[in-house]
Amino acid sequence: METPQEAAQDTLRQTAAALSDLGFTAKPGLRLARVRADLGDEIQLHLDHANRAGEVVRVRFSLALHSRAVRRWRRMQTHPELHADGPLAGIVSATQLAFAAGIAGRDFDVVEPDDRPLVAQIVAARVREVAISWFEETGDPLRALGTLGRPLTQGGPVNAKWIYTLALAHGHDAEARDALALQCVRHPAFAVEFARDVARIRAEGLTGGYRDTTEELAAFAVAAGIAP
């Protein structure tokens, strides 16, 4: 009997065939990848934990963008808020790939081999429709700064400090500082909380884990020297 992993691999193989003209190829770990200069674009397939061989194989797709420049920059940093190593050191952003079709606009059941060609075509069409532009915009250090403050559903970043890191890794410190100041202007409630966190971290440092994403960004901005 075919395992959920095998069903997923077959689905991904057919998706890769539908996207071969864009340079995507299947890689270990249920993902398609391509390289664009410094950047690595990935389409990742995820298996549902409740899958049962021969009964249900639900899968979903996400996007991830990596940068060798970001990986080098993070590895060179000595401040703990800036330093990173390992597989995610080069991460720039990630997002879930949503669909008009599928289960709840997210999942597909690929237990039946006859359903997989259609799923592959739907995924490939969605990649061409939204993912390619997302890769291009998010991978451009200056254009990516313009996505800050957007909702996730409109291409906003999962983690703002990843976008700032991309700018810093390419020497755009002033632009990163300006983008953060603009983010504060556009979102007054965020600005108040962010300024409070920055002042406290400058005075006392950061003890323990982050309270929330605002405190996380404040700690990063202080360490990187881009806090207003």
VEXVEXPA-165928 format. One line per field, with one value per atom (N, C-alpha, C, O): residue number from 1; chain; atom name; x, y, z. Coordinates in steps of 0.05 Angstrom, whole numbers, plus 5000, padded with zeros to 4 digits. Atoms other than C-alpha are relative to their C-alpha. Example, Ala and Ser with C-alpha at 12.3 -4.5 7.8 and 13.67 -1.06 7.14 Angstrom:
% VEXVEXPA-165928
k [1:1:1:1:2:2:2:2]
c [A:A:A:A:A:A:A:A]
a [N:CA:C:O:N:CA:C:O]
c1 [5018:5246:5018:5039:4984:5273:4985:4995]
c2 [4976:4910:5024:5024:4976:4979:5022:5044]
c3 [5000:5156:5000:5013:4999:5143:5014:5018]
//
This chain:
% VEXVEXPA-165928
k [1:1:1:1:2:2:2:2:3:3:3:3:4:4:4:4:5:5:5:5:6:6:6:6:7:7:7:7:8:8:8:8:9:9:9:9:10:10:10:10:11:11:11:11:12:12:12:12:13:13:13:13:14:14:14:14:15:15:15:15:16:16:16:16:17:17:17:17:18:18:18:18:19:19:19:19:20:20:20:20:21:21:21:21:22:22:22:22:23:23:23:23:24:24:24:24:25:25:25:25:26:26:26:26:27:27:27:27:28:28:28:28:29:29:29:29:30:30:30:30:31:31:31:31:32:32:32:32:33:33:33:33:34:34:34:34:35:35:35:35:36:36:36:36:37:37:37:37:38:38:38:38:39:39:39:39:40:40:40:40:41:41:41:41:42:42:42:42:43:43:43:43:44:44:44:44:45:45:45:45:46:46:46:46:47:47:47:47:48:48:48:48:49:49:49:49:50:50:50:50:51:51:51:51:52:52:52:52:53:53:53:53:54:54:54:54:55:55:55:55:56:56:56:56:57:57:57:57:58:58:58:58:59:59:59:59:60:60:60:60:61:61:61:61:62:62:62:62:63:63:63:63:64:64:64:64:65:65:65:65:66:66:66:66:67:67:67:67:68:68:68:68:69:69:69:69:70:70:70:70:71:71:71:71:72:72:72:72:73:73:73:73:74:74:74:74:75:75:75:75:76:76:76:76:77:77:77:77:78:78:78:78:79:79:79:79:80:80:80:80:81:81:81:81:82:82:82:82:83:83:83:83:84:84:84:84:85:85:85:85:86:86:86:86:87:87:87:87:88:88:88:88:89:89:89:89:90:90:90:90:91:91:91:91:92:92:92:92:93:93:93:93:94:94:94:94:95:95:95:95:96:96:96:96:97:97:97:97:98:98:98:98:99:99:99:99:100:100:100:100:101:101:101:101:102:102:102:102:103:103:103:103:104:104:104:104:105:105:105:105:106:106:106:106:107:107:107:107:108:108:108:108:109:109:109:109:110:110:110:110:111:111:111:111:112:112:112:112:113:113:113:113:114:114:114:114:115:115:115:115:116:116:116:116:117:117:117:117:118:118:118:118:119:119:119:119:120:120:120:120:121:121:121:121:122:122:122:122:123:123:123:123:124:124:124:124:125:125:125:125:126:126:126:126:127:127:127:127:128:128:128:128:129:129:129:129:130:130:130:130:131:131:131:131:132:132:132:132:133:133:133:133:134:134:134:134:135:135:135:135:136:136:136:136:137:137:137:137:138:138:138:138:139:139:139:139:140:140:140:140:141:141:141:141:142:142:142:142:143:143:143:143:144:144:144:144:145:145:145:145:146:146:146:146:147:147:147:147:148:148:148:148:149:149:149:149:150:150:150:150:151:151:151:151:152:152:152:152:153:153:153:153:154:154:154:154:155:155:155:155:156:156:156:156:157:157:157:157:158:158:158:158:159:159:159:159:160:160:160:160:161:161:161:161:162:162:162:162:163:163:163:163:164:164:164:164:165:165:165:165:166:166:166:166:167:167:167:167:168:168:168:168:169:169:169:169:170:170:170:170:171:171:171:171:172:172:172:172:173:173:173:173:174:174:174:174:175:175:175:175:176:176:176:176:177:177:177:177:178:178:178:178:179:179:179:179:180:180:180:180:181:181:181:181:182:182:182:182:183:183:183:183:184:184:184:184:185:185:185:185:186:186:186:186:187:187:187:187:188:188:188:188:189:189:189:189:190:190:190:190:191:191:191:191:192:192:192:192:193:193:193:193:194:194:194:194:195:195:195:195:196:196:196:196:197:197:197:197:198:198:198:198:199:199:199:199:200:200:200:200:201:201:201:201:202:202:202:202:203:203:203:203:204:204:204:204:205:205:205:205:206:206:206:206:207:207:207:207:208:208:208:208:209:209:209:209:210:210:210:210:211:211:211:211:212:212:212:212:213:213:213:213:214:214:214:214:215:215:215:215:216:216:216:216:217:217:217:217:218:218:218:218:219:219:219:219:220:220:220:220:221:221:221:221:222:222:222:222:223:223:223:223:224:224:224:224:225:225:225:225:226:226:226:226:227:227:227:227:228:228:228:228]
c [A:A:A:A:A:A:A:A:A:A:A:A:A:A:A:A:A:A:A:A:A:A:A:A:A:A:A:A:A:A:A:A:A:A:A:A:A:A:A:A:A:A:A:A:A:A:A:A:A:A:A:A:A:A:A:A:A:A:A:A:A:A:A:A:A:A:A:A:A:A:A:A:A:A:A:A:A:A:A:A:A:A:A:A:A:A:A:A:A:A:A:A:A:A:A:A:A:A:A:A:A:A:A:A:A:A:A:A:A:A:A:A:A:A:A:A:A:A:A:A:A:A:A:A:A:A:A:A:A:A:A:A:A:A:A:A:A:A:A:A:A:A:A:A:A:A:A:A:A:A:A:A:A:A:A:A:A:A:A:A:A:A:A:A:A:A:A:A:A:A:A:A:A:A:A:A:A:A:A:A:A:A:A:A:A:A:A:A:A:A:A:A:A:A:A:A:A:A:A:A:A:A:A:A:A:A:A:A:A:A:A:A:A:A:A:A:A:A:A:A:A:A:A:A:A:A:A:A:A:A:A:A:A:A:A:A:A:A:A:A:A:A:A:A:A:A:A:A:A:A:A:A:A:A:A:A:A:A:A:A:A:A:A:A:A:A:A:A:A:A:A:A:A:A:A:A:A:A:A:A:A:A:A:A:A:A:A:A:A:A:A:A:A:A:A:A:A:A:A:A:A:A:A:A:A:A:A:A:A:A:A:A:A:A:A:A:A:A:A:A:A:A:A:A:A:A:A:A:A:A:A:A:A:A:A:A:A:A:A:A:A:A:A:A:A:A:A:A:A:A:A:A:A:A:A:A:A:A:A:A:A:A:A:A:A:A:A:A:A:A:A:A:A:A:A:A:A:A:A:A:A:A:A:A:A:A:A:A:A:A:A:A:A:A:A:A:A:A:A:A:A:A:A:A:A:A:A:A:A:A:A:A:A:A:A:A:A:A:A:A:A:A:A:A:A:A:A:A:A:A:A:A:A:A:A:A:A:A:A:A:A:A:A:A:A:A:A:A:A:A:A:A:A:A:A:A:A:A:A:A:A:A:A:A:A:A:A:A:A:A:A:A:A:A:A:A:A:A:A:A:A:A:A:A:A:A:A:A:A:A:A:A:A:A:A:A:A:A:A:A:A:A:A:A:A:A:A:A:A:A:A:A:A:A:A:A:A:A:A:A:A:A:A:A:A:A:A:A:A:A:A:A:A:A:A:A:A:A:A:A:A:A:A:A:A:A:A:A:A:A:A:A:A:A:A:A:A:A:A:A:A:A:A:A:A:A:A:A:A:A:A:A:A:A:A:A:A:A:A:A:A:A:A:A:A:A:A:A:A:A:A:A:A:A:A:A:A:A:A:A:A:A:A:A:A:A:A:A:A:A:A:A:A:A:A:A:A:A:A:A:A:A:A:A:A:A:A:A:A:A:A:A:A:A:A:A:A:A:A:A:A:A:A:A:A:A:A:A:A:A:A:A:A:A:A:A:A:A:A:A:A:A:A:A:A:A:A:A:A:A:A:A:A:A:A:A:A:A:A:A:A:A:A:A:A:A:A:A:A:A:A:A:A:A:A:A:A:A:A:A:A:A:A:A:A:A:A:A:A:A:A:A:A:A:A:A:A:A:A:A:A:A:A:A:A:A:A:A:A:A:A:A:A:A:A:A:A:A:A:A:A:A:A:A:A:A:A:A:A:A:A:A:A:A:A:A:A:A:A:A:A:A:A:A:A:A:A:A:A:A:A:A:A:A:A:A:A:A:A:A:A:A:A:A:A:A:A:A:A:A:A:A:A:A:A:A:A:A:A:A:A:A:A:A:A:A:A:A:A:A:A:A:A:A:A:A:A:A:A:A:A:A:A:A:A:A:A:A:A:A:A:A:A:A:A:A:A:A:A:A:A:A:A:A:A:A:A:A:A:A:A:A:A:A:A:A:A:A:A:A:A:A:A:A:A:A:A:A:A:A:A:A:A:A:A:A:A:A:A:A:A:A:A:A:A:A:A:A:A:A:A:A:A:A:A:A:A:A:A:A:A:A:A:A:A:A:A:A:A:A:A:A]
a [N:CA:C:O:N:CA:C:O:N:CA:C:O:N:CA:C:O:N:CA:C:O:N:CA:C:O:N:CA:C:O:N:CA:C:O:N:CA:C:O:N:CA:C:O:N:CA:C:O:N:CA:C:O:N:CA:C:O:N:CA:C:O:N:CA:C:O:N:CA:C:O:N:CA:C:O:N:CA:C:O:N:CA:C:O:N:CA:C:O:N:CA:C:O:N:CA:C:O:N:CA:C:O:N:CA:C:O:N:CA:C:O:N:CA:C:O:N:CA:C:O:N:CA:C:O:N:CA:C:O:N:CA:C:O:N:CA:C:O:N:CA:C:O:N:CA:C:O:N:CA:C:O:N:CA:C:O:N:CA:C:O:N:CA:C:O:N:CA:C:O:N:CA:C:O:N:CA:C:O:N:CA:C:O:N:CA:C:O:N:CA:C:O:N:CA:C:O:N:CA:C:O:N:CA:C:O:N:CA:C:O:N:CA:C:O:N:CA:C:O:N:CA:C:O:N:CA:C:O:N:CA:C:O:N:CA:C:O:N:CA:C:O:N:CA:C:O:N:CA:C:O:N:CA:C:O:N:CA:C:O:N:CA:C:O:N:CA:C:O:N:CA:C:O:N:CA:C:O:N:CA:C:O:N:CA:C:O:N:CA:C:O:N:CA:C:O:N:CA:C:O:N:CA:C:O:N:CA:C:O:N:CA:C:O:N:CA:C:O:N:CA:C:O:N:CA:C:O:N:CA:C:O:N:CA:C:O:N:CA:C:O:N:CA:C:O:N:CA:C:O:N:CA:C:O:N:CA:C:O:N:CA:C:O:N:CA:C:O:N:CA:C:O:N:CA:C:O:N:CA:C:O:N:CA:C:O:N:CA:C:O:N:CA:C:O:N:CA:C:O:N:CA:C:O:N:CA:C:O:N:CA:C:O:N:CA:C:O:N:CA:C:O:N:CA:C:O:N:CA:C:O:N:CA:C:O:N:CA:C:O:N:CA:C:O:N:CA:C:O:N:CA:C:O:N:CA:C:O:N:CA:C:O:N:CA:C:O:N:CA:C:O:N:CA:C:O:N:CA:C:O:N:CA:C:O:N:CA:C:O:N:CA:C:O:N:CA:C:O:N:CA:C:O:N:CA:C:O:N:CA:C:O:N:CA:C:O:N:CA:C:O:N:CA:C:O:N:CA:C:O:N:CA:C:O:N:CA:C:O:N:CA:C:O:N:CA:C:O:N:CA:C:O:N:CA:C:O:N:CA:C:O:N:CA:C:O:N:CA:C:O:N:CA:C:O:N:CA:C:O:N:CA:C:O:N:CA:C:O:N:CA:C:O:N:CA:C:O:N:CA:C:O:N:CA:C:O:N:CA:C:O:N:CA:C:O:N:CA:C:O:N:CA:C:O:N:CA:C:O:N:CA:C:O:N:CA:C:O:N:CA:C:O:N:CA:C:O:N:CA:C:O:N:CA:C:O:N:CA:C:O:N:CA:C:O:N:CA:C:O:N:CA:C:O:N:CA:C:O:N:CA:C:O:N:CA:C:O:N:CA:C:O:N:CA:C:O:N:CA:C:O:N:CA:C:O:N:CA:C:O:N:CA:C:O:N:CA:C:O:N:CA:C:O:N:CA:C:O:N:CA:C:O:N:CA:C:O:N:CA:C:O:N:CA:C:O:N:CA:C:O:N:CA:C:O:N:CA:C:O:N:CA:C:O:N:CA:C:O:N:CA:C:O:N:CA:C:O:N:CA:C:O:N:CA:C:O:N:CA:C:O:N:CA:C:O:N:CA:C:O:N:CA:C:O:N:CA:C:O:N:CA:C:O:N:CA:C:O:N:CA:C:O:N:CA:C:O:N:CA:C:O:N:CA:C:O:N:CA:C:O:N:CA:C:O:N:CA:C:O:N:CA:C:O:N:CA:C:O:N:CA:C:O:N:CA:C:O:N:CA:C:O:N:CA:C:O:N:CA:C:O:N:CA:C:O:N:CA:C:O:N:CA:C:O:N:CA:C:O:N:CA:C:O:N:CA:C:O:N:CA:C:O:N:CA:C:O:N:CA:C:O:N:CA:C:O:N:CA:C:O:N:CA:C:O:N:CA:C:O:N:CA:C:O:N:CA:C:O:N:CA:C:O:N:CA:C:O:N:CA:C:O:N:CA:C:O:N:CA:C:O:N:CA:C:O:N:CA:C:O:N:CA:C:O:N:CA:C:O:N:CA:C:O:N:CA:C:O:N:CA:C:O:N:CA:C:O:N:CA:C:O:N:CA:C:O:N:CA:C:O:N:CA:C:O]
c1 [5017:5000:5018:5038:4985:5025:4998:4977:5000:5046:4993:4995:5005:5026:5024:5021:4975:5099:5003:5010:4997:5099:4979:4985:5020:5033:5007:5003:4991:5061:5022:5023:4977:5125:4990:5000:5011:5084:4987:4990:5013:5042:5021:5017:4980:5104:5016:5023:4986:5138:4983:4994:5017:5078:4998:4996:5000:5078:5026:5026:4974:5152:5000:5011:5001:5138:4984:4991:5016:5085:5014:5005:4985:5135:5029:5045:4972:5198:5010:5034:4991:5199:5009:5022:4992:5207:5026:5035:4974:5269:4997:5017:5004:5238:5006:4997:4995:5263:4995:4997:5006:5245:5026:5047:4977:5292:4991:4968:5007:5296:4984:4987:5015:5247:4974:4964:5026:5183:5000:4984:4999:5202:5010:5025:4989:5214:5017:5010:4982:5270:5012:5015:4985:5305:5018:5013:4981:5364:4999:4999:4998:5363:5022:5017:4977:5431:5004:5011:4995:5437:4977:4980:5025:5366:4993:4999:5011:5335:4970:4961:5029:5260:4991:5001:5009:5224:4969:4956:5028:5155:5000:5010:4999:5144:4973:4952:5025:5093:5001:5021:5002:5069:4978:4956:5019:5034:4984:4996:5016:4976:5007:5012:4993:4990:4980:4986:5021:4924:4997:4978:5002:4938:5001:5014:5000:4924:5003:4988:4994:4953:4975:4962:5022:4900:4973:4953:5025:4847:4999:4981:4999:4867:5029:5045:4973:4930:4996:4995:5004:4919:5027:5044:4975:4974:4993:4972:5002:4984:5027:5048:4976:5035:5007:4990:4991:5077:5024:5036:4977:5131:5021:5015:4978:5199:5022:5027:4979:5254:5025:5023:4975:5327:5020:5018:4979:5387:5027:5031:4973:5460:5013:5028:4990:5476:4991:5006:5011:5430:5014:5021:4986:5462:5028:5036:4973:5532:4999:5015:5002:5510:4994:5007:5007:5478:5023:5027:4977:5537:5022:5037:4978:5584:4994:5012:5007:5545:5007:5006:4993:5566:4978:4977:5021:5506:4979:4971:5019:5457:4974:4961:5025:5398:5003:4983:4994:5431:5012:5008:4985:5472:4980:4962:5014:5443:5017:5033:4986:5470:4981:4959:5017:5441:4982:4985:5016:5388:4984:4979:5017:5346:5015:5003:4984:5403:4995:4997:5004:5387:4971:4965:5029:5311:4994:5004:5009:5281:4970:4962:5028:5207:4988:5000:5015:5155:4970:4962:5028:5081:4985:4996:5017:5025:4988:4981:5013:4999:4971:4964:5029:4924:4987:4998:5013:4875:4970:4958:5029:4804:4988:4967:5008:4799:5012:5024:4988:4820:4982:4960:5015:4796:5006:5029:4996:4786:5021:5035:4982:4827:5029:5046:4973:4889:5009:5031:4992:4890:4989:4968:5009:4884:5003:5023:4997:4871:5010:4996:4988:4917:5003:5021:4998:4904:4995:5006:5006:4876:5020:5021:4981:4929:4987:5000:5013:4878:4995:4991:5005:4868:5025:5024:4975:4941:5007:5017:4994:4949:4985:4996:5015:4893:5011:5013:4988:4923:5025:5030:4975:4990:4995:5009:5007:4958:4990:4996:5010:4921:5022:5024:4977:4984:5018:5027:4982:5026:4988:5002:5013:4974:5002:5006:4999:4973:5028:5032:4972:5049:5005:5017:4996:5049:4984:4993:5018:4992:5011:5010:4993:5019:5029:5041:4974:5083:5024:5042:4977:5130:5004:5026:4998:5114:5008:5022:4993:5119:5030:5044:4971:5189:5016:5036:4985:5211:4999:5019:5002:5184:5014:5029:4988:5206:5030:5044:4971:5275:5015:5040:4988:5288:5002:4981:4997:5317:4983:4971:5015:5284:4970:4954:5029:5218:4988:4965:5009:5213:4993:4974:5006:5215:4972:4960:5026:5152:4977:4954:5020:5115:4994:4975:5003:5123:4974:4967:5026:5056:4977:4954:5022:5016:4990:5006:5009:4971:5012:5021:4989:4996:4985:4997:5017:4938:5006:4997:4993:4965:5030:5041:4971:5037:5018:5042:4983:5061:5018:5012:4980:5120:4990:4976:5005:5114:5015:5004:4983:5170:5014:5031:4989:5188:5030:5043:4971:5259:5015:5038:4987:5274:5003:5024:4999:5258:5021:5036:4979:5301:5028:5047:4974:5357:5009:5033:4993:5354:5012:5031:4990:5363:5028:5045:4974:5420:5022:5045:4980:5455:5010:5031:4993:5456:5010:5012:4989:5482:4980:4988:5020:5416:4991:4968:5005:5421:4981:4962:5016:5393:4971:4952:5027:5334:4984:4960:5013:5319:4991:4969:5007:5320:4976:4958:5023:5273:4975:4953:5024:5226:4988:4963:5010:5221:4987:4966:5013:5207:4973:4954:5025:5153:4979:4956:5018:5123:4988:4964:5010:5117:4980:4960:5018:5084:4974:4953:5025:5033:4984:4960:5014:5016:5005:5023:4995:5011:5000:5016:5002:4990:5026:5037:4974:5050:5023:5040:4978:5095:5003:5026:4999:5077:5012:5030:4989:5090:5029:5045:4973:5152:5020:5041:4983:5182:5005:5027:4998:5168:5020:5036:4982:5203:5029:5047:4973:5263:5013:5036:4989:5272:5008:5029:4994:5269:5023:5040:4978:5316:5026:5047:4975:5367:5009:5033:4993:5364:5006:5024:4998:5358:5009:5016:4995:5372:4975:4954:5023:5327:5005:5026:4997:5317:4977:4954:5020:5280:4992:5005:5010:5240:4985:4980:5015:5203:4971:4958:5028:5135:4982:4961:5015:5109:5018:5042:4984:5131:5010:5031:4990:5137:5025:5044:4976:5187:5023:5046:4980:5224:5013:5037:4990:5230:5016:5036:4986:5251:5028:5047:4974:5307:5019:5042:4985:5330:5009:5032:4994:5326:5021:5038:4980:5367:5027:5047:4975:5420:5012:5036:4991:5423:5005:5016:4995:5425:4981:4988:5019:5362:4976:4957:5023:5314:4999:5020:5002:5288:5008:5007]
c2 [4976:5000:5025:5027:4975:5069:5016:5019:4984:5111:5029:5037:4971:5184:5015:5032:4988:5203:4995:5013:5007:5167:5015:5024:4985:5199:5029:5042:4972:5267:5004:5024:4998:5255:4999:5013:5001:5235:5026:5036:4974:5298:5022:5038:4980:5340:4997:5016:5005:5306:5011:5022:4990:5324:5030:5043:4971:5395:5011:5031:4992:5400:5000:5018:5002:5378:5023:5034:4978:5432:5027:5047:4975:5485:4999:5016:5003:5460:5023:5029:4978:5519:5024:5042:4979:5565:4993:5009:5008:5527:4985:4980:5015:5490:4970:4959:5029:5420:4988:5003:5013:5370:4996:4989:5003:5368:4982:4979:5015:5324:5017:5041:4986:5342:5011:5031:4992:5349:5030:5045:4972:5415:5002:4985:4992:5446:5025:5042:4977:5496:5009:4994:4988:5542:5021:5031:4980:5589:5024:5021:4975:5662:5017:5031:4984:5694:4993:4970:5004:5703:4985:4976:5008:5677:4971:4960:5026:5609:5000:5006:5001:5602:4971:4953:5026:5543:4998:5016:5008:5512:4975:4954:5022:5466:4986:4999:5016:5410:4989:4979:5008:5393:4978:4982:5021:5329:5004:5013:4999:5329:4977:4955:5020:5292:4977:4955:5020:5254:4983:4968:5016:5222:4970:4962:5029:5148:4987:4993:5013:5105:4987:4971:5012:5086:5012:5005:4988:5129:5030:5041:4971:5202:5010:5002:4988:5241:5030:5038:4971:5315:5014:5009:4985:5362:5029:5037:4971:5437:5010:4996:4989:5482:5027:5043:4974:5541:5008:4993:4989:5586:5009:5017:4990:5602:5012:5003:4986:5649:5002:5010:5000:5643:5018:5021:4983:5689:4993:4991:5005:5672:5024:5022:4975:5745:5002:5010:4999:5742:4979:4985:5020:5677:5009:5006:4991:5706:5023:5023:4978:5770:4991:4999:5010:5733:4985:4988:5015:5687:5018:5011:4982:5746:5016:5027:4983:5782:4986:4962:5010:5774:5005:4991:4995:5804:4978:4970:5023:5748:5006:4988:4993:5787:4999:4998:4998:5788:4974:4968:5024:5724:4976:4972:5025:5660:4982:4991:5020:5596:4977:4976:5023:5531:5004:5023:5000:5516:5025:5032:4977:5578:5026:5048:4975:5628:5019:5043:4984:5651:5007:5017:4996:5656:5030:5046:4972:5720:5002:5022:4999:5704:4973:4957:5024:5649:5007:5025:4995:5646:4976:4960:5022:5596:5006:5029:4996:5586:4993:4970:5003:5595:4996:5004:5007:5571:5005:5004:4999:5583:4972:4967:5028:5507:4988:5002:5014:5455:5001:5013:5002:5441:5025:5028:4975:5507:5018:5034:4983:5541:4994:5011:5006:5505:4972:4968:5028:5429:4986:4994:5018:5377:4971:4965:5028:5303:4986:4985:5013:5265:4970:4958:5029:5194:4985:4964:5013:5178:5010:5034:4992:5178:5016:5034:4985:5203:5029:5045:4972:5267:5017:5042:4985:5286:5018:5040:4982:5314:5027:5048:4975:5364:5017:5041:4986:5383:5014:5037:4988:5394:5024:5044:4977:5439:5024:5046:4978:5479:5014:5039:4988:5489:5016:5038:4986:5507:5026:5046:4975:5558:5021:5045:4981:5590:5011:5034:4991:5593:5021:5042:4980:5630:5025:5047:4977:5675:5018:5043:4984:5697:4995:5014:5006:5662:5013:5022:4989:5686:5030:5039:4972:5759:5003:5022:4999:5745:4995:5010:5005:5716:5024:5032:4977:5775:5024:5037:4976:5829:4996:5013:5006:5796:4997:5003:5004:5781:5026:5026:4974:5854:5016:5022:4988:5888:5025:5029:4975:5956:4996:5007:5005:5931:4985:4989:5015:5883:5018:5012:4981:5941:5012:5019:4989:5966:4981:4989:5019:5903:5001:4989:4998:5920:5013:5034:4989:5932:4989:4992:5013:5893:4976:4964:5025:5838:4976:4978:5024:5767:4993:4983:5007:5757:5017:5011:4983:5814:5001:5021:5002:5792:5011:5015:4990:5820:4979:4955:5020:5787:4986:4997:5015:5733:5013:5014:4989:5766:5024:5022:4975:5839:5001:5012:4997:5832:4985:4991:5014:5782:5019:5018:4981:5837:5021:5029:4981:5887:4988:5001:5014:5836:4999:5003:5001:5829:5027:5028:4974:5904:5005:5015:4996:5906:4983:4992:5018:5847:5011:5004:4988:5888:5029:5043:4974:5951:5023:5046:4980:5988:5008:5007:4993:6010:5025:5025:4976:6080:4995:5005:5006:6053:4983:4987:5015:6003:5017:5014:4981:6058:5017:5022:4983:6101:4983:4994:5017:6042:4995:4994:5004:6029:5025:5024:4975:6102:5004:5014:4998:6101:4981:4988:5019:6039:5011:5007:4988:6077:5022:5025:4978:6137:4989:4999:5011:6093:4985:4982:5017:6052:5012:5002:4986:6099:4982:4985:5018:6044:4983:4980:5015:6002:5018:5009:4982:6063:5005:5006:4995:6076:4976:4980:5024:6004:4995:4987:5005:5999:5019:5011:4981:6063:4993:4997:5008:6039:4977:4976:5023:5973:5008:4998:4991:6007:5014:5009:4985:6054:4981:4984:5019:5997:4982:4977:5017:5952:5015:5004:4984:6008:5005:5006:4994:6022:4975:4975:5023:5952:4974:4955:5025:5902:4983:4991:5019:5843:4976:4962:5024:5789:4981:4989:5020:5725:5001:5013:5001:5712:5025:5042:4976:5762:4998:4977:4998:5785:4996:4983:5002:5792:5008:5013:4994:5808:5029:5035:4972:5883:5001:5015:5000:5870:4986:4994:5013:5822:5019:5019:4981:5875:5022:5031:4979:5927:4991:5006:5010:5883:4998:5004:5001:5871:5027:5031:4972:5945:5013:5028:4988:5966:4988:5002:5013:5914:5008:5010:4994:5932:5030:5038:4971:6007:5014:5034:4988:6022:5011:5021:4991:6040:5031:5043:4971:6112:5012:5036]
c3 [5000:5000:5000:5014:5002:4982:5026:5037:4976:5041:4994:4971:5004:5051:4989:4972:5010:5039:4970:4954:5028:4972:4983:4961:5015:4951:4998:4977:5001:4969:4980:4965:5019:4930:4971:4954:5027:4869:4992:4969:5005:4874:4995:4977:5004:4881:4974:4961:5025:4822:4977:4958:5021:4778:5001:4980:4997:4805:4988:4974:5011:4788:4970:4957:5029:4717:4988:4967:5010:4710:5003:4992:4995:4734:4990:4997:5008:4700:4983:4984:5017:4652:5017:5007:4982:4713:5016:5032:4987:4737:5026:5039:4975:4796:4996:4976:5000:4810:5028:5048:4975:4864:5016:5005:4982:4924:5024:5029:4977:4986:5020:5022:4980:5041:4990:5001:5011:4999:4993:5003:5008:4966:4971:4961:5026:4899:5004:5021:4995:4893:4974:4954:5022:4844:5012:5034:4991:4850:4981:4957:5015:4828:5012:5032:4990:4837:5030:5036:4971:4913:5014:5036:4987:4927:4993:4972:5003:4936:5004:5026:4998:4921:5006:4993:4993:4953:5001:5011:4997:4946:5017:5008:4981:5005:5002:5003:4996:5012:5029:5038:4972:5082:5003:4992:4995:5104:5025:5045:4976:5153:5019:5010:4981:5217:5002:5011:4997:5213:4975:4973:5024:5145:5007:5026:4997:5138:4973:4954:5026:5082:4989:5002:5013:5032:5006:4994:4992:5065:4996:4983:5004:5067:5001:5018:5001:5048:4994:4971:5003:5060:4999:5016:5003:5037:4997:4989:5004:5038:4990:4992:5013:5005:5013:5021:4990:5029:4983:4968:5014:5001:5021:5043:4983:5031:4982:4960:5015:5008:5018:5041:4985:5029:4984:4960:5012:5016:5011:5035:4991:5018:5014:5032:4988:5034:5029:5047:4973:5095:5018:5041:4984:5118:5008:5031:4994:5113:5021:5040:4982:5149:5028:5048:4974:5206:5014:5038:4988:5216:5009:5028:4993:5220:5025:5038:4977:5275:5026:5028:4974:5347:5021:5041:4981:5382:4998:4976:5001:5402:4986:4976:5014:5374:4969:4955:5029:5305:4989:4966:5010:5301:4997:5012:5005:5272:4983:4967:5016:5243:4996:5008:5004:5218:4975:4960:5024:5165:4994:4971:5004:5177:5001:5002:4998:5180:4976:4978:5024:5109:4994:4973:5006:5115:4997:5013:5005:5087:5007:5019:4994:5091:4993:4979:5007:5086:5001:5016:4999:5073:4990:4974:5009:5063:4972:4967:5026:4992:5002:5008:4998:4992:4973:4952:5025:4940:5002:5023:5002:4917:5002:5013:4998:4910:5025:5042:4977:4961:5024:5023:4975:5031:5017:5025:4985:5069:4987:5000:5014:5015:5005:5001:4991:5038:4993:4981:5002:5036:4975:4965:5021:4981:5010:5023:4994:4990:4975:4954:5023:4943:5003:4992:4996:4966:4974:4970:5026:4896:4979:4974:5021:4841:4978:4966:5022:4790:5007:4988:4992:4830:4999:4998:4997:4831:4976:4981:5022:4761:5001:4995:4997:4774:5023:5020:4978:4841:4991:4998:5010:4808:4982:4983:5018:4755:5016:5009:4983:4808:5015:5015:4985:4849:4981:4988:5019:4788:4991:4988:5009:4765:5022:5016:4977:4835:5003:5010:4998:4836:4979:4985:5022:4769:5006:5000:4995:4793:5023:5020:4976:4861:5010:5021:4987:4882:4987:5000:5014:4828:5007:5013:4992:4843:5029:5036:4971:4918:5003:5018:4999:4908:4991:5003:5012:4865:5019:5023:4982:4912:5026:5035:4973:4977:4998:5018:5002:4950:4993:4993:5005:4931:5026:5037:4974:4993:5004:5025:4997:4980:4995:5010:5004:4952:5024:5031:4977:5011:5023:5038:4979:5059:4997:5017:5005:5026:5008:5009:4992:5048:5030:5040:4971:5122:5007:4996:4993:5155:4985:4994:5014:5104:5016:5030:4989:5129:4986:4963:5012:5116:4975:4955:5023:5068:4975:4953:5022:5025:4995:4984:5006:5022:5021:5017:4979:5088:5012:5009:4990:5123:5025:5041:4975:5176:5023:5045:4979:5215:4988:4970:5011:5202:5002:4984:4997:5228:4978:4972:5022:5172:4976:4962:5022:5121:5005:4987:4993:5158:4997:4989:5002:5160:4971:4965:5028:5084:4991:4977:5007:5077:5012:4998:4987:5127:4986:4984:5012:5093:4973:4964:5025:5029:5003:4984:4995:5062:5000:4999:5001:5063:5029:5035:4972:5136:5002:5017:4999:5124:4991:5003:5010:5084:5020:5024:4979:5139:5023:5033:4978:5191:4992:5008:5009:5149:4998:5005:5002:5137:5027:5030:4973:5211:5011:5025:4991:5226:4986:4999:5015:5172:5011:5013:4988:5203:5025:5031:4976:5268:4994:5008:5008:5234:4991:4998:5011:5199:5020:5017:4981:5260:5028:5042:4975:5321:5025:5043:4977:5370:5003:5024:5000:5350:5008:5023:4994:5354:5030:5040:4971:5427:5015:5031:4987:5448:4993:5009:5010:5405:5014:5023:4987:5434:5029:5040:4971:5505:5002:5020:5000:5490:4994:5008:5008:5457:5024:5030:4977:5517:5022:5035:4978:5567:4993:5010:5007:5528:5000:5008:4999:5520:5028:5034:4973:5594:5016:5033:4982:5623:4985:4998:5015:5567:4999:5009:5003:5552:5017:5013:4984:5603:4994:4992:5006:5587:4971:4954:5027:5524:4992:5009:5010:5481:5010:5011:4992:5506:4976:4978:5025:5435:4977:4981:5023:5365:5000:4988:4999:5380:5017:5009:4983:5436:4985:4987:5016:5390:4979:4976:5020:5336:5013:5003:4986:5387:5008:5005:4992:5413:4975:4977:5025:5341:4991:4984:5010:5322:5017:5007:4983:5383:4994:4991:5005:5369:4973:4969:5027:5295:4996:4975:5002:5308:4980:4969:5018:5267:5015:5002:4985:5323:5000:5003:5000:5318:5027:5030]
//
